Amino acid sequence: MADFHHTPLDRFIADADKALRVIAGVASASRPNPGLRSDDGQLSEAEQRHSAGLMRVNHVGEVCAQALYNSQGRFAKTAAMRAQFEQAGREEEDHLAWTAQRLNELGSHTSVLNPLFYAGAYALGTVAAVLGDARSLGFVVETERQVEAHLASHLDKLPPQDAKSRAIVEQMRIDEIEHGAAAQALGAAQTPAPVQAVMSVMGKIMTGTAYYI
């Protein structure tokens, strides 16, 4: 069997194709949408807008996750690292598809700022990967810790009768915990406190913006 060597141009084209598909909302889930098992509760107009805003934030988070895992996997130093990022990225694509579907059901839209969010996350993931596998994994652990806390807060904020959105968010939360644990097991280094603080601030800016646009 021929051994195909991927040139830098091949990798660039693959990354560009991935970015365009994510930004355009072209995502396919490998697992059933958890919301399909839940009844669609009655939401007032205000509750529907609120649920849509929260799910748009979650969709943006998944756009960023695709960028992070793609860039970190691209510049990972070992095959085991690349395999880990690829596996996590596939599960995050489930989240991307689920949140997009729920936004459509709520009569809303994904964020118009997705291209900017993707580009920023890809740059951050590249920096983390260049610093070495241990620091890259540490970045994953801290990212997933903050995302898990963010999703837990959404379970408190979503309307109680919005069972579909709540089921999606709960499964996402479970997956994020597993991704963080897997990165920790591979030898993640502790992310410095100042970096954690900057990540938190950036996350708040992203969520505050994506809720509306």
N, C-alpha and C positions, 0 to 999 in steps of 0.2 A: 504494500500500500504506500502511495506517495506521501512524503512528509511535507506538508504545506507550511511554508514560512510566511508569517504575516508581517508585512512591511509596516513602517510607521504610517504610510498613507492608508493601508488597509485598516489599521486600528483607528485612524482618524475618521474614516468613512463609517466604520461600525459605531463609533461613539456618537457621531453626528446623527446617524439614523436612529439610534436609541433616544437621543435627546429630542429629536423631532417627533417621534412617536409618543413619548411621554408628555411633551408639551401639548401635542394635538389631542391628547386624551385617548390614544389608541392603546388600550391595555386589555389583556385577557387573563381571567382568573383561572387557576388550576384547581381551586376548591370552590364548593358552592357558597354563595353569598349567605352569611349567617342570618341576615334579615329575612330570608325567605321562610324561615321557620316561625316567624312572628307575625301576629295580626297587625294590620295598619290602623293604629288608633286615630280617633278624631282629633285634629289639631285646629286651633283657631288660626286666623291669618297671622297674628303676631307670633304664635308658637311655631308655625311653619317657617316663618322668616328666621326665627331664632335657631331652629334646628338646621336650616340650610346654611346659616352663617357658620355654625359650629362644624358642620360636615365639610364646608368649603375649606375651613382651616385645616381639617384633618386630611383633605385631599392635597392641599399644598404641602403638608408634612410628608406625604408619600411621594410627591414630585421631588422634594428635596432628598428623600431617602434613596430614590432611584439614582439621583446624581451622585450622592455620597458613595453608595456601594459600587456604582460603575467606576468612579474615579479611583477609589481605594483598591478595588480589584484590579484595575488596569495597571497600577503602579506597585502592587504588592510584590514582596521579595520572594515568596515561596508559593508552590503549587497548593499547599494546604490552605494558605490564606486566600488565594484566588478562589478556591472551591467554596470556602466559607462565605465569602462575599457574594458569590454567584447564587448559592442556596438562599441566603437571606434576601437577596434582591428579587428572587422569584416569589418569595412569600410576600415581600413588600408590594410586588405588582398585583397580588391578590387584593391587598388593601386599596391600591390605586383604583382598581376596577370596581370594587365594592362601594367606595365613597363616591365615585363618579355616577354609578347607577343610582345611589340614594339621592344625590343632588338632582338628578333627572326626575326621579319620582316626586321630589319636593317642589318641582317646577322652578328650579334655580340653575345656576351655572357655576363652572369652575372659575378660578381667579384669572383675571386678565394679566396678572403679574407673574404668571407661571414661568415665562422665559427668564425673567430676572432672578426668580428664586432658584431655578435650576442651575443657571450659570454661577450664582454665588455659592451654592452648595457644592457644585463640581470643583470650584476653586479651593474650597475648604478641604474637601476630601483629598484633593491632590497634595496639598500642603501636608496634611496628616500622614499620607502614605509616604511621602518623600522623607519624613522624619524617622521612618523605620516601622517595621511591623508591630512592635510592642506599643509604640505611641499611637499608631493608627488604630490598633485594637482598643487602646485606652479611650480614644476619641469615640469609638463605637459604644463602649460601655457607658460613658457619660451622656452621650446623645440619647441612648435608649433609656437611661435613668430619667432624664428630663422629659422625654416623650411619654414614658409610662405615667409619670406624675401628671402630665398635661391631659392624657386620656382619662385618667381617674377623675380629674376635675370636670371633664365633660360629662361623665356619667352622673355627676351631681347637677350639672347645668341643663342637660337635655330634659325636655318635658317628660314626666313619668310615663305618659301614654304613648310616647314615640318609641315603641318597642323595637321597631326595625333598626333605627339608628343606634339604639342602645346595644342591640345584639352585635352589630358591626363593630362598634367601638370596644366592646368587651373582648371580642376575639382579637382585635388589633392589639389591645393591651397585653393579652396573654402572649402573643407572638413577640412583642417587643421585649418582654421580660426574658423570653427564651433566647433571643438574639444577643441581648446583653450578657447573659450567662455563658453562652457559647464563646463569645469574644473573650470573656474573663478566663475561661478554661484554656484558651489558646495562648495565654501569657500576656494579657493586657497590662500596660504600665499605668500608674496612677496619673490622671490628668491634673495638672497644676490648678490650684484654686483660682488664680486670676483668669485662666482660660475658661474654667467652668462658669465664672461670673460673666464673661463676655458672651459665651454661648447662651446663657440664660437671657441676657439683654436682647441679643439678636432674635431669640425665639419669641420674646414678647413683642418685639416690633413686627415680626412676621405674622404672628397670630392676630395682633390688633389690626393689621392692614387687611389680611385675607378675609376676616370676618365680613367685611363690607364689600371688597372688590376682588 
